Amino acid sequence: MSAELGDLADLEAATATFTSARPRLFGIAYRMLSSVTEAEDLVQEVWLRWQTYDRSTVTNPEAFLATTTTRLAINVLQSARKRRETYVGPWLPEPVDTAADPYLGAERGEALEFATLLLMEKLTPSERAAYVLREAFDYTYAQIADILSSTEPAVRQLVSRARKHLTSERQASVPAAEQRELLTAFLTAARAGDMAALERLFTPDVTSLSDGNGRKGVARTPVVGTARVAKFLLAISTWFWDGIDVRWAVTNGQTSAVLLQGGVPYGLLTVSATSEGIDQVLWLVNPEKNQAVPVPA
């Protein structure tokens, strides 16, 4: 009986440790994979491994769990890249409802924004892991080296390369309040088919990306440039917005528009912006990703 009670107490302690660490583990997994579904599956796998592991050998449970999460995420990311080669049209991150998860939104936000997640797709899995751990969670270089089975100088190089790639590709994003104002103005102009108003909002190299994975009526190639994106929006303004109800949500730390059709999510629309204006219009309309779209009351 005493042995059984000891085992029960041990499992309860293991559960408490995991529950405490879970928000951070999900945050790491999501930033690595850009998918709520895959991140939740991965965290569940970490829990199963933690249950069956010889925990008496673990001196730092939080470090063990973070290491397991990161290494599994690297493996998943490598296979995910192969799957995305068969994806129809642009692939965009699956949205995460940061309004419903205060911890996730409280971490350093930039590594959570759609624009940053898209750029991180171009990093190697190790660069991405090092960048996420350093920039989003403030792990030391020594800690990251342990997690990646690397050296501190090598990790510094990984983080440096990741930073250079991200900063060379894009200017810093605008504050959340300004992003919401731009999205609101964009929606007003897009629904009205007001080309002049749209063009004033855009940067010269603005890009419209539609993630539908072959969904009927969804653009399968990026639309690039102020005039082209404005003309595209003018063309769809004659039919697309009929029957569409717009609600506001906070996803990935920024405002998004939930597009409802008959009370059911058609998808999610958001914009990313720099000091020059809107540089990305993102349409997440793959039906398989709609389960991650929050539906505001």
N, C-alpha and C positions, 0 to 999 in steps of 0.2 A: 504493500500500500504506500509506504513512504517513497519507494522508487517511482511509483505512478504519480504521486503528488509532485515529486521533483521534476518529472518529465513535463507535467502540466504547467508547472511554474516556469520552466525553461521555455516552453512554447509561448506562454503568455508574454514573457519578457522579449522573446524574439519578435512576436507580433507587435508589441509596443514600439520596439526599435524600428521596425520596418514602417509602421504607420507614421511615425515621426519623420522618417526620411522620405516617404513617398512623394510629397509635393516636389522636392528637389529632384528626385529620380525621374519623375514625369517631365519636369522642366528640361532636364538634360536630354532625355529621349526625344521629346518633341522638337527641340531646336536642332537635334542631329538629323531627324527623319522628316520633319515638316508634315507629319501626319498624326492626327490625334489617335486614329484607330491603331496604327502601328506602334505608337508610343505606349498606349494602354496595354497592348498585347505584350510588348517587351517588358514593361514593369511587372506584369503578371508572371512572366517567365523568371524574372529576378526573384520574386516572392517564392516561387516554387523551389528555386535553387537554394534560397536562404533557409527554407524549411528543412531541406534534406542535408544541408552542409554540416560538417562538424564544427559547430560554432565555438566550441571550446578552444579552437586554434586561432580564432579571430580576435586580435587585440584592439582593433579599431573598426567596429561594425559599420559606421557611416562611410569610412573610406572603402571598405570592402564592397558595400552596396553600390557606391558611386563608380567604382572600378568595374564591377560586373555589368552595370548599366551601360557604361561607355563602350566597353569592349563588345558587348552584344550589339549595340547600336552601329558600331563600325561594320560588323558583319552584315547586319540587315541593310545598311546603306549600300554596301557593295553589290548585294543581290538586287536591291531596288533599282539601281541604275540600269541594270540589264533589262528589267521589266519595263522601264520607261522608254526603252528604245522602240517598243511596239505601240506606245501611246499615240493616239490620233490627235494631232494638234498640240498647242502649248500645254505644258504641265505646270500647275500652280500649287503652292502649299495648301494643305487642308486647313481651314480656319480653326482657331481655338478661341473659345469664349472667355476672354480675360476679365469681363465684368463679373462672371460667375466664379472666378478663381483668383481671389485677391493676392495669394502668394505668387502665382505665376506672373501677374501683372506688376507686382512689386519688385521683382528682380529687374536688373538693368534691361530696359525695354528695347534698345536698338537691335539686339540680337534676336528679337521676336517679331519685328516688323516684316511684312511680306517682301518688301524690297530687299532687305538684308538676307532673308531666307533664300530668295531667288539667287542672289549673288553667291551665297554659300554653297549652292548646288555646283558651282564651278571649282570649289576647293577639293583637295583630296580628302578622304575620310579622316586621316590623321590631322590634317590642317584644320578641318572643321571641328574635330573634337577638342583640339588644343585651344582654338579660338573661343568656342562655347564655354569651356571650363574656365578660361581666363577672363573673358570679357563679360560673360553673363553671371558667373558665380564666384569670381575673384579667387579662384584656386591659385596657390603659389606655383611657380615653375617646378619646384621640387615635387610638389604633390602631383602635378600633371605628369611629370616624368615617371613617377611610380605607377600611375594609372595606365600609361601607355607603354610601360616597360621600355622606357627610353632614357635619355640623359637630359640634364637640365639645359645644356647648350643647344641640343637638338630641338628641344621644346621651344626655346626662345626663337629659334629659326622658324619653326612651324607657325608660331603666333605672329611673328614679324611678316612672313610671307602672306598670311591670311589678311592681316591688316592692310598691307600695301595693295593687295588685290581689291579689297572692298573699297578702300578710299580712292583708288585710281579709277574705279568704274563709276563712282557716283558721289555727288556732294551729300552733305549731311541733310537729313530729313528735317522738315519744319516741325514745330511743336504741335502737340495733339489738337489744341484748340484751333490752330490755323488750318490743319489738315481737315478738320470737320467743316470749317467755313468753305474751303475750296470744294469739298465733296458736295456740300449743299448747293453751292453756286453751279457746279457741274451738272447736278441732277436737274436743276431748273432749266438750264440752257439745253441739255440733251433732250428733255421731254418736249421742249418747245421747238426743237430743231433750229436753234439760234446759232448759226455758224459763227457769226462775228463774236458773240459772247464766248463761245467755246474756244475760239482761236486766241482770245485774250487770256484765257486761263492756262493755256498749254505752253510748255517749253518747245523749242524748235524740233527736238528729237523725241517728242512724246510718243509712247508706244501703247497700243491697245492690245491686250492679251486675253483671249477667251479660252478657258479650260472647259471643254465639253466632252472630250474623248470620243468625238464622232457624233455627238448629239445633233439631230437635224436642226438646221437653221443657225448653227453656231459657226463663226469664222474659224477656219482651221489653220490660218497663218497669221502672224503678227501684222498689225496695221501700224505703220510708222510714219511720223511727220505730222506737223500741225494741220495742214490742209487735208491730208488723207484721212486722219482720224476724225476731223470735223465733218467731212463728206460722208464717212461711214455712219456717223451718228445721225446725220441728217437723213440718210437713206432709211435707217431703221426706225426713225421717229414717227414715220407714217403708220406703223403697225405694231412695233414691239411693245410700246407702253400701254396699249389697250388692255384693260383688265389686270394690270399690274398694280399691286398695292405695295407701298414702300414703308418699311419700319426701320428704326435705327437700332444698331447693336454696336458693342465694342468688341472687336476681334483683333487679336495680336497687338493689343495696346492702342489701336486707332479706331476711329469711327468707320463703320461699314453700313451699307444699305442692304437690308434683307428684302429680296424681291419675292413677293407672294403672288401666286396665281390661284385663285379659288381657295385662298386660305392655306395653301400648301407651298412650301419654299420652291421657287423656280431656281433660286441660286442666291449668290451674294455678289454685290458690286462695291468696289472701293477704289480709292485713288491713293497713290503715293506722290509726294511732292517735295521739291527742294525750294530754296529761296527764289528760284527763277519761275516757279509755277508747277503745275501738274506734269510729272514726267512719265507716269504710268497709270493706265486705266485697266483695272483687273476685274474680269468677269469670271467668277467661279460658278459654273453652271453644269458641272458633271453631276448627274443624278446620284451617283454612288457617293459623292462627297456631301450631299445635302443633309445627311444625318448629323454632320458636324456643324451645320448652320443653325445658330440660335434663333428661336422664334419669339420675339418680344411680345408681351401681353398687350 
